[in-house]
Amino acid sequence: MAVLRDLPPGFEALTEGRLQMAVRSDVRDRLVPLLRSWSTGALPRGRPLAGGRGGVAAYDLPDDLGVVLRPCRRGGWVSRFNRELYFGRRPRPFREIVAAENLRRLGVPTVEVLAAAVSWVVPGCYRGAVATREVRGALNLWQALQRAEAPQRGGLCAAAAAATRRLHDAGSVHPDLNLQNYLIQRDGTVVRALIIDCDRVRFTSVTPRDRHAAFARLCRSVRRLDPTATVVTLACVEALRLIESPD
């Protein structure tokens, strides 16, 4: 099993048999029972989230703590024969805690990761899950674009571009940006984008090529999700192009 080390301040490591957890200390007693239930396949029914895949659900824990539990699920062609098993001794859920906390410390808008859990099947093979604080009412960018009126869509993409520029200006690169890697949070007329799924984020010197690559990945996501260009307008694409600007 992995050795849990270098956790961010405020997190603690727990091991119970094949289950390893990294949990924020102030919510430990509320979250550990949920993670145990996940590891044994006995999760209670949560609130389904719009567009949530692979068993993602929200749970209302004591003291008004809303938590989203996201079991790690593979995408792409690999998912045809392996949906939930991962391999390696540096589990992705623990890497996500470290990356997300570093990004938050640097002022990058991202969700608040509260815990991660790994259930080892055999040494080097595991299932994983990540628990984040629920952002109530939030939708991913693709969902938000589908529900928005056409004149509003450019502003949603501009918020995503601004979040990505913060990410790059902080010296970090997200290698898998797509329209579903942003949560859109509305507060009246104010729109804010949060970057999610940060386990593969690299901390590095960001080049113009990196900025262009992020924009290009989002364009590919647009073509995949909206091949007929009925939702993502030209104004949306131009707003996303702001990612390439370092200023």
Residue pairs with C-beta under 8 A, 6 or more apart in sequence:
1 15
1 18
1 20
1 118
1 120
1 123
2 20
2 89
2 90
2 91
2 94
2 118
4 13
4 15
4 20
4 22
4 94
6 98
7 13
7 22
7 94
7 97
7 98
8 97
8 98
8 101
8 102
10 24
10 25
10 26
11 22
11 23
11 24
11 25
11 97
11 101
12 22
12 23
12 25
12 28
13 20
13 21
13 22
14 20
14 21
14 22
14 23
14 28
14 32
15 21
16 36
18 39
18 119
18 120
18 121
19 35
19 36
19 39
19 117
19 118
19 119
19 120
20 91
20 117
20 118
20 120
21 32
21 35
21 115
21 116
21 117
21 118
22 93
22 94
22 97
22 115
22 116
22 117
23 31
23 32
23 35
23 114
23 115
24 31
24 114
24 115
27 61
27 65
27 114
27 115
30 61
30 62
30 63
30 65
31 61
31 67
31 114
31 115
31 131
34 43
34 59
34 61
34 67
34 69
34 131
35 115
35 117
35 129
35 131
37 43
37 44
38 69
38 71
38 117
38 119
38 129
39 117
39 119
39 127
43 55
43 57
43 69
44 59
45 57
46 57
46 58
46 59
46 69
47 57
47 58
47 59
47 60
48 57
48 58
49 56
49 57
49 58
49 68
50 139
50 143
51 139
51 140
51 142
51 143
51 180
52 70
53 73
54 70
54 71
54 72
54 73
54 83
54 84
55 71
55 73
56 68
56 69
56 70
56 71
57 68
57 69
58 66
58 67
58 68
58 69
58 134
59 66
59 67
59 68
59 69
60 66
61 67
65 133
66 133
66 134
66 136
67 114
67 131
67 132
67 133
67 134
68 111
68 131
68 132
68 133
68 134
69 129
69 130
69 131
70 129
70 130
70 131
70 132
71 84
71 127
71 128
71 129
72 84
72 86
72 92
72 93
72 127
72 128
72 129
72 130
73 79
73 83
73 84
74 82
74 83
74 84
74 86
84 127
85 121
85 125
85 126
85 127
86 92
86 125
86 126
86 127
86 128
87 124
87 125
87 126
88 124
89 124
91 116
91 118
91 126
91 128
92 128
92 199
92 200
93 116
93 117
93 118
93 128
93 129
93 130
93 199
94 116
94 118
95 199
95 200
96 113
96 116
96 130
96 197
96 198
96 199
97 113
97 115
97 116
97 130
99 198
99 199
99 200
99 201
100 110
100 111
100 112
100 113
100 198
101 113
102 172
102 203
103 110
103 167
103 170
103 172
103 195
103 198
103 201
104 110
104 112
106 170
106 171
106 172
107 166
107 170
108 163
108 166
108 167
108 170
108 172
108 195
109 163
109 166
109 192
109 193
109 194
109 195
110 194
110 195
110 196
110 198
111 132
111 133
111 135
111 183
111 194
111 196
112 132
112 133
113 130
113 131
113 132
114 131
114 132
114 133
115 130
115 131
116 128
116 129
116 130
116 131
117 128
117 129
117 130
117 131
118 126
118 127
118 128
119 126
119 127
119 128
120 126
121 127
132 196
135 183
135 185
135 194
137 185
137 186
138 183
138 184
138 185
138 194
139 147
139 183
139 184
140 179
140 180
140 181
140 182
140 183
140 184
140 196
141 156
141 157
141 160
141 179
141 180
141 181
141 182
141 183
141 184
141 193
142 179
142 180
142 221
142 225
143 184
144 156
144 184
145 153
145 156
145 157
145 179
145 231
145 232
145 236
146 231
148 156
150 233
153 231
153 232
153 233
153 235
153 236
154 233
154 235
154 236
154 238
154 239
155 191
155 239
156 184
156 191
156 193
156 236
157 232
157 235
157 236
157 237
157 239
157 240
158 239
158 242
159 184
159 191
159 192
159 193
160 182
160 184
160 193
160 218
160 239
160 240
161 239
161 240
161 241
161 242
161 243
162 193
162 242
163 182
163 192
163 193
163 194
163 195
164 174
164 177
164 195
164 214
164 243
165 242
165 243
165 245
165 246
167 173
167 174
167 195
167 201
168 206
168 210
168 211
168 214
168 243
168 246
169 206
169 246
171 203
171 204
171 205
171 206
172 201
172 202
172 203
172 204
172 206
173 201
173 202
173 204
173 206
173 210
173 214
174 181
174 195
174 198
174 200
174 201
174 214
175 200
175 201
175 202
176 197
176 200
176 217
177 195
177 214
177 217
177 218
177 221
178 217
178 218
178 220
178 221
178 224
178 225
179 218
179 221
179 222
179 225
180 221
181 195
181 196
181 197
182 193
182 194
182 195
182 196
183 193
183 194
183 196
184 191
184 192
184 193
185 191
185 192
185 193
185 194
186 192
204 210
208 244
208 246
211 243
211 244
211 245
211 246
212 244
214 243
215 240
215 241
215 243
215 244
218 240
218 243
219 237
219 240
222 229
222 232
222 236
222 237
225 232
226 232
